[in-house]
Amino acid sequence: MDQRATPLLPSYVGGRWQAPSDEGVPVHDAVTGAAVARISSAGIDMRAALAHGREVGGPALRELTFHQRAALLKALASHLQEHREELYRLSARGGATRGDAKVDVDGGIGALFAYSSKGRRELPNATVHVEGAPEPLGKGGTFVGQHVCTPLRGVAVQINAFNFPVWGPLEKFAPAFLAGMPTLIKPASQTAYLTHRLVELVVDSGLLPAGAVQLVCGGAGDLLDHVGPQDVVSFTGSASTAQRLRAHPAIVRHSVRFNAEADSLNCSILGPDAVPGTTEFDLFVKQLVTEMTVKAGQKCTAIRRALVPAELLDEVAAAAGERLAEVVVGAPGADGVRMGALASLEQREEVRRSLKSLLGAGSVVFGDPERVEVVGADAERGAFLSPVLVRCDDPERSEPHEVEAFGPVAALLPYRSTEHAVELAARGQGSLAGSVVTGDPEFARDVVLGAAPWHGRLLVLDADDAGESTGHGSPLPNLVHGGPGRAGGGEELGGIRSVLHHMQRTAVQGSPAVLTGVTGRWVPGAPRAAEDEHPFRKPLARLRVGDSVVAGPRRVTAEDVAHFAEFTGDTFYAHTDEAAARENPLFGGVVAHGYLVVSFAAGLFVSPEPGPVLANYGLENLRFLTPVQPGDELTVTLTAKQITPRENADYGEVRWDTDVTNADGDSVAKYDVLTLVAKEDRR
């Protein structure tokens, strides 16, 4: 067959699909060996592609608020959901079973949904993220500091591995897009056809601003030569490649933010309590086999080292062998098949070479590195390999702690004590993920705290959490994904942490008025606007940051305190027993309940008639600062601190700074009141 008859994948750069200037090289079906597509980046102007992202995509994204970007992520996720079946089918050409494809495709779409949700809930409906509270820098309160985060003015360049051609691009794209940075995707060659189709679906949706996403199929060429100080480079792949990319002259010269998520020798540790017959023993064996066979073991988070108590080594080997014997290898979709092919014949040969090194330190418990029976396909034309479990009786040998066979391969190693298990875990020199399977909380604590410095994520699996656990090898968008040392030293995902990786944190110093203007949040010490109209009578359209009301005073009586104690049932001695309260060094007598103070404050500042304020939905940062005794007079100052309109709703959130003071001007309570307020007058 003429390989030139296979599709030549174009790249999507500069706002258009561009075919390469040569015939490209073929990419083969992992199951049949037939050519699927041809790829090349010849003729692609990498400098121009980056310039397009910076000059077209960046400005368009920065015009949108976090909430608007979040809404687009949700819409994109919904659009891709409609095409999941097509992506599942295409995934089979890379050797993925339907279950494998779901992990990849659904995981990527789930990341879009997750970041959309976090963007709406944890970021403001604004273009600037204000981080933390203002920092007083002077005694008089006229000089303060505030950290603000703004989008970098470059491109988020992602260089991905072959094993997750959908999840990989989307998990990197989502936080970059939410931060306001355009993305350029460079997929791995073996499965580039699947990422290509993904980007086609994204572009055809018409949802994203121009320049928000670009795709380069084929080699990276001189792409990294043109990155600059405002760009971000994220890489997933081998530790050796990560090391080489990190040392690229342009990355070093411009101090380019570089995030690596590299393959690592992840371990799972069986607790001494988890003997045969326990739920934890079964969970350990099941998880080990799952991690060996899902995606044919081609996961950077897969278990490579299974650490078990020395006295349980035989039982674990036997139980794992029995489970592995039930795994049917073959063409995705064929009856009974649970494990498909590796991504390519080249990948299979790489795994076999690594296995030869690993077998220098052990022996095969299950599987044959050279032969495997397959269903529905040719074992040699396709990149099929048997699951292989290796037993290494001497855990001090270096091979299992240094050699990674990136396929359906794991090694069993015995440990003598908790300390020994922690020591062996650390010999991986840095891992993305580890797990501890035990019903003993003390053992779990010792292992977690001992192994944590070497791990980006640790799962403790037991009978209680097994029903909801997502498993050893599943990164989640709301938790960091990365690890120290060999694992790359980076943090991918991690919720808003990942978004902030694509933003510049800047410390701004100035007066409260200046910082209020810069951040859009009222800062204590800035001017307040106290007008005749109560701020609760103003809809969002007319309400401004700094609008305030001062109400009071109200005298607190002994009868008020006694009634509140009886009415609520809070009869703590400091509110009801004068003699006992007098002995309390903090009070020196009966004091009012803190929540009585809050209640009186609400009664003072509220505007009771129907109006724009729809609901009070909470208090935050409440602190009681000065005791209130019968006879004290309370005054409350309420100031509009932050105004957040909600997208696609006729209301928004207003955060009110609340300061309750006594007759001496001392603050007795400080907190934020949260209200939902209509955008327009409801009259």
C-alpha positions as CSV (number, residue, x, y, z in Angstrom):
1,M,0.0,0.0,0.0
2,D,1.3,3.5,-0.9
3,Q,1.8,5.2,2.5
4,R,1.3,8.5,0.8
5,A,-2.4,7.6,0.5
6,T,-2.8,8.0,4.2
7,P,-3.9,11.5,5.5
8,L,-1.2,14.1,5.9
9,L,-2.1,15.9,9.1
10,P,-2.0,19.7,8.9
11,S,-1.1,21.9,11.8
12,Y,-3.4,24.7,13.1
13,V,-1.2,27.8,13.4
14,G,-1.8,31.5,12.7
15,G,-5.6,31.0,12.7
16,R,-5.6,28.5,9.8
17,W,-4.9,24.9,9.0
18,Q,-1.5,24.6,7.3
19,A,-0.2,21.5,5.5
20,P,3.5,20.6,5.9
21,S,5.8,21.3,3.1
22,D,7.0,17.6,2.8
23,E,5.3,14.2,2.7
24,G,5.8,13.5,6.3
25,V,6.4,10.2,8.1
26,P,3.8,7.5,8.8
27,V,2.2,6.9,12.1
28,H,1.0,3.3,12.5
29,D,-2.1,1.6,14.0
30,A,-0.8,0.0,17.2
31,V,-3.1,-3.1,16.6
32,T,-2.8,-3.8,12.9
33,G,0.4,-2.0,11.9
34,A,-1.3,-0.2,9.1
35,A,-0.5,3.4,8.5
36,V,-3.0,5.8,10.1
37,A,-1.6,9.2,9.1
38,R,1.5,11.0,8.1
39,I,2.9,13.9,10.2
40,S,5.4,16.6,9.7
41,S,6.0,20.1,10.9
42,A,8.1,21.1,7.9
43,G,7.4,24.6,6.7
44,I,5.7,25.6,10.0
45,D,7.0,29.0,11.1
46,M,7.3,28.5,14.9
47,R,8.3,32.1,15.5
48,A,5.2,33.3,13.8
49,A,3.0,30.8,15.6
50,L,4.2,32.1,19.0
51,A,3.7,35.6,17.8
52,H,0.1,34.9,16.8
53,G,-0.6,33.5,20.2
54,R,0.9,36.5,21.9
55,E,-0.5,39.2,19.6
56,V,-3.9,37.7,18.8
57,G,-4.8,35.1,21.4
58,G,-3.5,36.8,24.5
59,P,-5.3,40.2,24.1
60,A,-8.6,38.4,23.2
61,L,-8.4,36.2,26.3
62,R,-7.3,39.1,28.6
63,E,-10.5,41.0,27.7
64,L,-12.5,38.3,29.3
65,T,-13.1,37.9,33.0
66,F,-12.3,34.7,34.9
67,H,-16.0,33.9,34.9
68,Q,-16.4,34.4,31.2
69,R,-13.4,32.2,30.5
70,A,-14.9,29.6,32.9
71,A,-18.2,29.7,31.0
72,L,-16.4,29.0,27.8
73,L,-14.5,26.0,29.3
74,K,-17.9,24.6,30.4
75,A,-19.4,25.1,26.9
76,L,-16.3,23.5,25.3
77,A,-16.5,20.5,27.6
78,S,-20.2,20.0,26.7
79,H,-19.4,20.3,23.0
80,L,-16.6,17.6,23.3
81,Q,-18.9,15.3,25.3
82,E,-21.1,15.1,22.2
83,H,-18.1,13.7,20.3
84,R,-16.8,11.2,22.9
85,E,-17.8,8.1,20.9
86,E,-15.8,9.3,17.9
87,L,-12.8,9.9,20.1
88,Y,-13.2,6.5,21.8
89,R,-13.2,4.8,18.4
90,L,-10.1,6.7,17.2
91,S,-8.4,5.8,20.5
92,A,-8.6,2.1,19.6
93,R,-6.0,2.7,16.8
94,G,-3.5,3.5,19.5
95,G,-4.2,0.2,21.3
96,A,-6.6,1.6,23.8
97,T,-9.6,-0.4,25.0
98,R,-12.9,1.4,25.5
99,G,-12.1,1.5,29.2
100,D,-8.6,3.0,28.4
101,A,-10.2,5.5,26.1
102,K,-12.7,6.6,28.7
103,V,-9.9,7.3,31.1
104,D,-8.2,9.5,28.5
105,V,-11.2,11.2,26.9
106,D,-13.5,11.5,29.9
107,G,-10.5,12.6,32.1
108,G,-9.7,15.4,29.7
109,I,-13.3,16.6,29.4
110,G,-13.7,16.3,33.2
111,A,-10.7,18.6,33.7
112,L,-12.5,21.3,31.6
113,F,-15.6,21.0,33.7
114,A,-13.5,21.1,36.9
115,Y,-11.6,24.2,36.0
116,S,-14.8,25.9,34.9
117,S,-16.4,25.2,38.3
118,K,-13.3,26.4,40.2
119,G,-13.1,29.5,38.1
120,R,-16.6,30.5,38.9
121,R,-16.4,29.6,42.6
122,E,-12.8,30.6,43.5
123,L,-11.9,33.5,41.2
124,P,-13.6,36.9,40.9
125,N,-15.6,38.0,37.9
126,A,-12.7,40.2,37.0
127,T,-9.4,40.2,35.0
128,V,-7.2,40.5,38.1
129,H,-6.8,38.0,40.9
130,V,-6.1,39.6,44.3
131,E,-4.2,37.2,46.5
132,G,-4.6,37.3,50.3
133,A,-5.4,40.2,52.6
134,P,-3.7,43.6,52.4
135,E,-0.4,43.8,54.3
136,P,0.1,46.8,56.6
137,L,3.5,48.3,55.9
138,G,3.4,51.3,58.2
139,K,2.1,52.1,61.7
140,G,-0.3,54.7,60.6
141,G,-2.2,52.6,58.1
142,T,-1.4,54.9,55.1
143,F,1.1,52.5,53.5
144,V,0.0,49.0,52.6
145,G,0.9,46.2,50.2
146,Q,-1.2,43.7,48.2
147,H,-0.3,40.8,46.0
148,V,-2.1,40.8,42.6
149,C,-1.9,38.2,39.9
150,T,-2.1,39.1,36.2
151,P,-1.9,36.9,33.1
152,L,1.5,36.4,31.5
153,R,1.7,38.0,28.1
154,G,3.1,34.9,26.4
155,V,2.0,31.5,25.1
156,A,1.5,28.3,27.1
157,V,3.5,25.8,25.1
158,Q,2.7,22.2,25.9
159,I,4.8,19.2,24.7
160,N,2.9,16.0,25.4
161,A,3.5,12.3,25.7
162,F,1.8,9.7,23.6
163,N,-0.1,7.9,26.3
164,F,-2.9,10.5,26.9
165,P,-3.5,12.3,23.6
166,V,-6.8,13.9,24.9
167,W,-6.4,14.3,28.6
168,G,-2.8,15.5,28.3
169,P,-3.6,18.5,26.1
170,L,-6.8,19.4,27.9
171,E,-5.4,19.2,31.5
172,K,-2.8,21.8,30.5
173,F,-5.1,23.9,28.3
174,A,-7.8,24.4,31.0
175,P,-5.7,26.3,33.6
176,A,-3.8,28.3,31.0
177,F,-7.1,29.4,29.3
178,L,-8.6,30.2,32.7
179,A,-5.6,32.3,33.5
180,G,-5.9,34.2,30.2
181,M,-3.0,32.6,28.3
182,P,-3.3,31.1,24.8
183,T,-2.0,27.6,24.2
184,L,0.2,25.9,21.6
185,I,-0.1,22.1,21.6
186,K,2.7,19.8,20.4
187,P,1.5,16.2,20.7
188,A,3.7,13.1,20.6
189,S,4.0,11.5,17.1
190,Q,2.5,8.1,18.0
191,T,-0.9,9.4,18.8
192,A,-0.9,12.8,17.1
193,Y,-3.9,11.9,14.9
194,L,-6.1,11.7,18.0
195,T,-4.9,15.1,19.3
196,H,-5.4,16.5,15.8
197,R,-9.0,15.4,15.8
198,L,-9.5,16.9,19.3
199,V,-8.2,20.2,18.1
200,E,-10.4,20.0,15.0
201,L,-13.4,19.6,17.3
202,V,-12.3,22.6,19.5
203,V,-11.7,24.9,16.5
204,D,-14.9,23.8,14.7
205,S,-16.9,24.6,17.9
206,G,-16.3,28.3,17.3
207,L,-16.4,28.8,21.0
208,L,-12.9,30.1,21.6
209,P,-11.4,33.5,20.8
210,A,-9.0,33.7,17.8
211,G,-5.5,32.6,18.7
212,A,-6.5,30.9,21.9
213,V,-5.3,27.5,20.7
214,Q,-2.8,26.3,18.1
215,L,-1.5,22.8,17.1
216,V,1.8,21.7,15.7
217,C,1.9,18.1,14.3
218,G,5.3,16.6,13.9
219,G,8.6,17.5,15.4
220,A,9.1,20.6,17.6
221,G,11.7,21.9,15.2
222,D,13.0,25.3,16.5
223,L,9.9,26.0,18.6
224,L,11.8,26.3,21.8
225,D,14.4,28.6,20.3
226,H,11.7,31.3,20.1
227,V,10.2,31.1,23.6
228,G,10.6,34.2,25.8
229,P,10.3,35.4,29.4
230,Q,6.5,35.6,29.3
231,D,6.0,32.1,27.9
232,V,5.3,28.9,29.9
233,V,6.6,25.5,28.7
234,S,4.9,22.4,30.1
235,F,6.3,18.9,29.3
236,T,5.1,15.4,29.9
237,G,7.3,12.5,29.0
238,S,10.5,10.8,30.0
239,A,12.8,12.1,32.8
240,S,15.8,12.2,30.3
241,T,13.9,14.4,27.8
242,A,12.6,16.7,30.6
243,Q,16.2,17.2,31.7
244,R,17.3,18.0,28.1
245,L,14.4,20.5,27.6
246,R,15.0,22.2,30.9
247,A,18.5,23.0,29.8
248,H,17.5,24.5,26.5
249,P,19.4,27.7,26.0
250,A,16.3,29.9,25.5
251,I,14.6,28.4,28.6
252,V,17.7,29.1,30.6
253,R,18.4,32.5,29.1
254,H,14.9,33.9,29.6
255,S,14.1,32.0,32.9
256,V,11.1,30.6,31.2
257,R,8.7,28.9,33.5
258,F,9.1,25.2,32.8
259,N,6.9,22.5,34.3
260,A,7.8,18.8,33.8
261,E,5.7,15.8,34.7
262,A,8.1,12.9,34.0
263,D,7.8,9.1,34.2
264,S,8.7,7.8,37.6
265,L,9.2,4.6,39.5
266,N,6.0,4.9,41.6
267,C,5.4,2.4,44.4
268,S,2.6,0.9,46.3
269,I,3.2,-0.3,49.8
270,L,1.2,-3.1,51.5
271,G,0.8,-2.7,55.2
272,P,1.8,-5.6,57.5
273,D,-1.8,-5.8,58.8
274,A,-3.1,-6.5,55.3
275,V,-2.7,-10.3,55.4
276,P,-4.5,-12.7,53.0
277,G,-8.2,-12.7,53.7
278,T,-8.4,-9.0,54.6
279,T,-10.1,-6.4,52.4
280,E,-6.8,-4.4,52.2
281,F,-4.9,-7.5,50.8
282,D,-7.4,-7.9,48.1
283,L,-7.4,-4.2,47.3
284,F,-3.7,-4.1,47.0
285,V,-3.6,-7.0,44.5
286,K,-6.5,-5.7,42.5
287,Q,-5.0,-2.2,42.3
288,L,-1.6,-3.6,41.3
289,V,-3.1,-5.6,38.4
290,T,-5.2,-2.7,37.3
291,E,-2.3,-0.3,37.2
292,M,-0.3,-2.9,35.2
293,T,-2.9,-3.4,32.6
294,V,-4.9,-0.1,32.1
295,K,-3.5,1.6,29.0
296,A,-1.2,-1.4,28.8
297,G,0.7,0.1,31.7
298,Q,1.6,3.2,29.7
299,K,0.8,5.6,32.5
300,C,3.4,7.9,34.1
301,T,1.6,7.2,37.4
302,A,1.4,3.4,37.1
303,I,2.8,1.2,39.9
304,R,6.3,0.1,39.0
305,R,7.4,-1.2,42.4
306,A,5.1,-3.1,44.7
307,L,6.6,-3.2,48.2
308,V,5.3,-5.9,50.5
309,P,6.2,-7.3,53.9
310,A,8.8,-10.0,53.3
311,E,6.7,-12.7,55.0
312,L,3.8,-11.9,52.5
313,L,5.8,-11.9,49.3
314,D,4.8,-15.5,48.2
315,E,1.1,-14.8,48.9
316,V,1.1,-11.5,47.0
317,A,3.0,-13.1,44.0
318,A,0.5,-16.0,43.9
319,A,-2.6,-13.8,44.2
320,A,-1.4,-11.3,41.6
321,G,-0.5,-14.1,39.2
322,E,-4.0,-15.5,39.5
323,R,-5.5,-12.2,38.6
324,L,-3.1,-11.5,35.8
325,A,-4.0,-14.9,34.3
326,E,-7.6,-13.6,33.9
327,V,-6.5,-10.6,31.7
328,V,-7.3,-11.2,28.1
329,V,-4.9,-9.3,25.7
330,G,-6.0,-8.4,22.2
331,A,-7.6,-6.0,19.8
332,P,-9.7,-3.3,21.6
333,G,-13.4,-4.2,21.2
334,A,-12.8,-8.0,20.7
335,D,-14.8,-10.2,23.1
336,G,-13.3,-10.4,26.6
337,V,-10.3,-8.2,25.9
338,R,-9.2,-6.2,28.9
339,M,-5.7,-5.0,27.7
340,G,-4.9,-3.7,24.3
341,A,-1.6,-3.0,22.6
342,L,1.2,-0.6,23.4
343,A,1.3,2.6,21.4
344,S,3.8,1.3,18.8
345,L,6.2,-1.5,17.9
346,E,9.0,0.8,18.9
347,Q,7.5,1.3,22.3
348,R,7.2,-2.5,22.7
349,E,10.9,-3.0,21.9
350,E,11.8,-0.2,24.4
351,V,9.9,-2.0,27.1
352,R,11.6,-5.3,26.3
353,R,15.0,-3.7,26.5
354,S,14.1,-2.3,29.9
355,L,12.8,-5.7,31.0
356,K,16.1,-7.3,30.2
357,S,17.9,-4.9,32.6
358,L,15.2,-5.4,35.3
359,L,15.5,-9.2,35.0
360,G,19.1,-8.9,36.0
361,A,17.8,-8.4,39.6
362,G,14.9,-10.8,39.6
363,S,12.8,-13.4,38.0
364,V,9.5,-13.5,36.2
365,V,6.5,-14.4,38.4
366,F,4.0,-14.0,35.6
367,G,4.1,-13.4,31.9
368,D,6.5,-13.9,28.9
369,P,8.3,-10.8,27.6
370,E,8.7,-12.4,24.2
371,R,5.3,-14.1,23.6
372,V,1.7,-13.4,24.2
373,E,-1.6,-14.9,23.1
374,V,-3.9,-12.2,21.7
375,V,-7.6,-12.2,20.7
376,G,-8.7,-10.6,17.4
377,A,-5.3,-9.5,16.2
378,D,-1.8,-10.6,15.1
379,A,0.6,-10.6,18.1
380,E,3.5,-9.6,16.0
381,R,2.0,-7.0,13.6
382,G,0.4,-5.3,16.6
383,A,2.4,-3.9,19.5
384,F,1.2,-6.5,22.0
385,L,3.0,-7.6,25.1
386,S,2.1,-9.8,28.0
387,P,1.7,-8.3,31.4
388,V,5.0,-9.1,33.2
389,L,5.4,-9.3,37.0
390,V,9.0,-9.6,38.2
391,R,10.0,-10.7,41.7
392,C,13.1,-9.1,43.1
393,D,14.0,-10.9,46.4
394,D,16.9,-8.6,47.0
395,P,15.3,-5.1,47.3
396,E,18.7,-3.5,47.7
397,R,19.6,-4.1,44.0
398,S,19.6,-0.9,42.0
399,E,17.8,-2.1,38.9
400,P,14.2,-1.9,40.2
401,H,14.8,1.5,41.6
402,E,16.4,2.9,38.4
403,V,15.0,1.0,35.4
404,E,11.4,1.8,34.3
405,A,9.8,-0.5,31.7
406,F,7.0,1.9,30.5
407,G,4.4,-0.8,29.8
408,P,2.5,-3.6,31.6
409,V,5.4,-4.3,34.0
410,A,5.9,-4.2,37.7
411,A,8.4,-5.5,40.3
412,L,7.6,-7.1,43.7
413,L,10.1,-6.2,46.4
414,P,10.1,-7.3,50.1
415,Y,10.6,-4.9,53.0
416,R,11.6,-5.7,56.6
417,S,10.1,-2.8,58.6
418,T,8.2,0.5,58.2
419,E,11.5,2.4,58.1
420,H,12.8,0.0,55.4
421,A,9.6,0.5,53.3
422,V,10.0,4.3,53.5
423,E,13.7,3.9,52.5
424,L,12.8,1.8,49.5
425,A,10.1,4.2,48.4
426,A,12.6,7.0,48.5
427,R,15.1,5.1,46.3
428,G,12.9,6.0,43.3
429,Q,14.5,9.4,43.6
430,G,11.1,11.2,43.2
431,S,7.7,9.9,42.2
432,L,4.5,11.3,40.8
433,A,2.3,9.0,42.9
434,G,2.5,6.4,45.7
435,S,0.0,4.4,47.6
436,V,-0.2,2.8,51.0
437,V,-2.8,0.0,51.4
438,T,-3.4,-0.6,55.0
439,G,-6.1,-0.6,57.7
440,D,-3.6,0.6,60.3
441,P,-3.7,4.5,60.7
442,E,-0.4,4.5,62.6
443,F,1.4,2.6,59.8
444,A,-0.2,4.9,57.2
445,R,0.9,8.0,59.2
446,D,4.5,6.8,59.5
447,V,4.8,5.9,55.8
448,V,3.0,9.0,54.5
449,L,5.2,11.4,56.5
450,G,8.3,9.5,55.8
451,A,7.7,9.1,52.0
452,A,6.0,12.5,51.4
453,P,9.2,14.4,50.6
454,W,9.7,12.1,47.6
455,H,6.2,12.1,46.3
456,G,3.8,14.5,44.6
457,R,0.7,12.5,45.7
458,L,0.0,9.7,48.1
459,L,-3.1,7.6,48.3
460,V,-4.0,5.7,51.5
461,L,-6.4,2.9,50.4
462,D,-8.4,0.9,52.9
463,A,-11.8,-0.7,53.3
464,D,-13.4,2.7,54.2
465,D,-12.4,4.7,51.2
466,A,-12.2,2.0,48.5
467,G,-15.7,2.5,47.3
468,E,-15.0,6.1,46.3
469,S,-11.3,6.1,45.7
470,T,-10.3,7.0,42.1
471,G,-7.2,4.8,42.4
472,H,-3.5,5.0,42.6
473,G,-2.9,6.2,39.1
474,S,-5.6,8.8,38.6
475,P,-4.6,12.5,38.9
476,L,-7.4,14.8,39.8
477,P,-7.8,18.5,38.7
478,N,-8.2,19.8,42.2
479,L,-5.0,18.2,43.5
480,V,-1.4,18.8,42.4
481,H,0.0,16.4,39.8
482,G,3.7,16.2,39.7
483,G,6.6,15.2,41.9
484,P,10.1,16.0,43.0
485,G,13.4,14.7,41.5
486,R,13.0,12.1,38.8
487,A,9.3,13.0,38.5
488,G,10.2,16.4,37.1
489,G,10.1,18.7,40.0
490,G,6.9,20.3,38.7
491,E,3.2,20.7,39.7
492,E,0.6,20.2,37.1
493,L,-3.1,20.6,37.9
494,G,-3.8,21.5,41.5
495,G,-6.8,23.7,41.0
496,I,-6.1,27.4,41.2
497,R,-2.4,26.7,41.9
498,S,-2.1,25.6,38.3
499,V,-4.0,28.7,37.1
500,L,-1.6,31.0,39.1
501,H,1.4,29.1,37.4
502,H,0.3,31.0,34.2
503,M,0.1,34.4,36.0
504,Q,2.6,36.9,37.4
505,R,2.3,37.6,41.1
506,T,3.2,41.2,41.8
507,A,3.5,43.0,45.1
508,V,1.9,46.4,44.8
509,Q,2.7,49.0,47.5
510,G,0.8,52.2,48.0
511,S,-1.9,54.0,50.0
512,P,-5.2,52.3,50.7
513,A,-6.9,54.5,48.2
514,V,-4.5,53.5,45.5
515,L,-4.7,49.8,46.2
516,T,-8.5,50.1,46.2
517,G,-8.4,51.6,42.8
518,V,-5.9,49.0,41.5
519,T,-7.6,45.9,42.9
520,G,-11.2,46.9,42.8
521,R,-11.5,45.9,46.4
522,W,-12.0,48.3,49.3
523,V,-8.9,48.4,51.5
524,P,-9.2,49.5,55.2
525,G,-8.1,53.1,55.4
526,A,-9.4,54.0,51.9
527,P,-12.2,56.6,51.7
528,R,-15.7,55.5,52.3
529,A,-18.8,57.0,50.5
530,A,-21.5,57.6,53.1
531,E,-24.5,58.9,51.3
532,D,-28.1,59.6,52.3
533,E,-29.3,56.5,50.4
534,H,-28.7,53.3,52.3
535,P,-26.3,51.0,50.3
536,F,-28.8,48.2,50.7
537,R,-31.2,50.2,48.5
538,K,-28.7,50.2,45.6
539,P,-28.7,47.5,43.0
540,L,-25.3,46.4,41.6
541,A,-25.7,48.8,38.7
542,R,-25.5,51.7,41.1
543,L,-23.5,50.2,44.0
544,R,-19.8,51.1,44.2
545,V,-16.9,49.7,46.2
546,G,-16.5,52.0,49.2
547,D,-20.2,52.7,49.6
548,S,-20.9,52.5,53.4
549,V,-23.3,53.1,56.2
550,V,-22.6,53.9,59.9
551,A,-25.4,52.8,62.3
552,G,-25.9,53.0,66.0
553,P,-25.2,53.4,68.8
554,R,-27.1,50.7,70.6
555,R,-26.6,50.1,74.4
556,V,-26.2,46.5,75.5
557,T,-28.0,45.8,78.8
558,A,-27.8,43.1,81.4
559,E,-31.3,42.1,80.4
560,D,-30.3,41.6,76.8
561,V,-27.5,39.2,77.8
562,A,-29.7,37.3,80.2
563,H,-32.5,37.0,77.6
564,F,-30.1,35.9,74.8
565,A,-28.7,33.2,77.2
566,E,-32.2,31.9,78.0
567,F,-33.6,32.2,74.5
568,T,-30.6,30.4,72.8
569,G,-29.7,28.0,75.6
570,D,-26.1,29.4,75.6
571,T,-25.7,29.6,79.3
572,F,-21.9,29.6,79.4
573,Y,-20.8,31.0,82.8
574,A,-19.1,34.1,81.3
575,H,-22.6,35.2,80.2
576,T,-24.6,34.2,83.3
577,D,-22.5,33.9,86.4
578,E,-21.1,37.3,87.6
579,A,-18.8,35.8,90.3
580,A,-17.3,33.1,88.0
581,A,-17.0,35.6,85.1
582,R,-15.1,38.0,87.4
583,E,-12.5,35.3,88.0
584,N,-11.9,35.0,84.2
585,P,-8.8,37.0,83.5
586,L,-10.1,37.9,80.0
587,F,-13.4,39.3,81.0
588,G,-13.5,40.5,84.7
589,G,-17.3,40.1,84.7
590,V,-20.3,39.0,82.7
591,V,-19.9,39.7,79.0
592,A,-22.3,39.7,76.0
593,H,-22.4,36.7,73.7
594,G,-20.4,37.2,70.6
595,Y,-23.4,36.2,68.5
596,L,-25.5,38.7,70.4
597,V,-23.1,41.4,69.2
598,V,-23.4,40.1,65.6
599,S,-27.2,40.0,65.9
600,F,-27.3,43.6,67.2
601,A,-25.0,44.7,64.4
602,A,-27.3,43.2,61.8
603,G,-30.2,45.0,63.4
604,L,-28.4,48.2,63.2
605,F,-27.2,48.1,59.5
606,V,-30.1,46.3,57.9
607,S,-32.5,48.1,55.6
608,P,-35.7,46.0,56.2
609,E,-37.9,46.9,53.3
610,P,-37.9,44.8,50.1
611,G,-35.2,45.9,47.7
612,P,-32.2,44.9,45.7
613,V,-30.7,42.7,48.5
614,L,-32.0,39.2,47.9
615,A,-30.3,37.2,50.6
616,N,-27.6,37.1,53.3
617,Y,-25.8,33.9,52.7
618,G,-23.0,33.9,55.2
619,L,-20.3,35.5,57.3
620,E,-16.6,35.0,56.8
621,N,-13.4,35.9,58.8
622,L,-15.4,36.6,62.0
623,R,-13.2,37.6,65.0
624,F,-14.3,38.9,68.4
625,L,-11.7,41.3,69.5
626,T,-12.9,43.2,72.6
627,P,-15.3,41.9,75.3
628,V,-18.6,43.7,75.4
629,Q,-20.1,44.2,78.9
630,P,-23.5,45.4,79.9
631,G,-23.6,49.2,79.5
632,D,-21.4,49.3,76.4
633,E,-22.7,51.0,73.3
634,L,-22.2,49.4,69.9
635,T,-21.8,51.2,66.5
636,V,-21.4,49.3,63.2
637,T,-19.7,50.5,60.0
638,L,-20.7,48.5,56.9
639,T,-18.6,49.1,53.7
640,A,-19.0,47.5,50.2
641,K,-15.7,45.7,49.9
642,Q,-16.0,43.7,46.8
643,I,-18.7,43.5,44.1
644,T,-18.9,40.3,41.9
645,P,-21.6,40.2,39.2
646,R,-22.5,36.6,38.3
647,E,-22.5,35.7,34.6
648,N,-25.8,34.7,33.1
649,A,-27.7,35.7,36.3
650,D,-29.7,38.8,37.3
651,Y,-27.8,39.2,40.6
652,G,-24.3,39.1,42.0
653,E,-22.3,38.8,45.2
654,V,-21.4,41.7,47.4
655,R,-18.9,41.3,50.2
656,W,-19.3,43.9,53.0
657,D,-16.5,44.8,55.4
658,T,-18.2,45.0,58.9
659,D,-16.6,46.7,61.8
660,V,-18.4,46.8,65.2
661,T,-17.0,49.3,67.7
662,N,-17.6,50.3,71.2
663,A,-18.0,53.9,72.6
664,D,-14.2,54.2,72.9
665,G,-13.8,53.3,69.2
666,D,-12.3,49.9,69.8
667,S,-13.3,47.2,67.5
668,V,-15.3,44.5,69.3
669,A,-15.9,42.4,66.2
670,K,-14.8,42.3,62.5
671,Y,-16.1,40.1,59.7
672,D,-17.3,40.0,56.2
673,V,-21.0,39.8,55.4
674,L,-21.9,38.1,52.1
675,T,-25.1,39.1,50.3
676,L,-26.7,38.4,46.9
677,V,-27.9,41.6,45.3
678,A,-30.0,42.2,42.2
679,K,-28.2,43.8,39.2
680,E,-31.0,46.2,38.5
681,D,-33.7,47.9,40.5
682,R,-36.6,45.5,41.2
683,R,-39.2,48.2,41.7
